[in-house]
C-alpha cells in the first residue's frame, strides 16, 4: 500500500472520530433554546429549552458549560411558603421516551459571571453534558428582555 493511501486512511479515520466527538446518541434532542437580553452590566442570565429523549433508556443531565460565561449551572425555581428561590440541581433525570421543559419560573440553566451582556439578536452555544448520551451542543438565541418563550425550533 502506498504511503499516500495509508495517510489518506489515517486522515479518514481521524475525521470519523472527530465527527463523532461531542455528539449525542440517537434519541436526545433539544428544541427552542433561548435566553432573554439583559441590561448592560448584568452579570447573570438564564437559558431555557425543551429537552426530549426518544430513547428506550433514561439519561441524566449532569452539567452544562459555555464559552459565554465562566460558570453555568442547572437550577430550578422552588416555591416554598409563598416565596420563590432558586436551587442548584447538579443532576436532572431525563426519562426514557419523555422530556423536560426548562422555562422561566422552573428549571433553567443559570449563566454566572457574564463579562458581556446578553444582547437581543445574538446567538451563542451551550454544551449540555449528559451521562449516557455525552455532550450535546445547543445553539441559543437571545430574545427581547420581555420574551416568555421561543416560537421556533433549533
Buried (B, 14 or more C-beta within 10 A) or exposed (E): EEEEEEEEEEEEEEEEEEEEEEEBBEBBBBBBBBBBBBEEEEEEBBBBBBBBBEBEEBBBBBBBBBEBBEEBBBBBBEEEEEEEEEEEBEEBEBEEEEBBBBBEEEBBBBBEEBEEBBEBEBEBEBBBBBBBBBBBEBEBBBBEEEBEEBEEEB
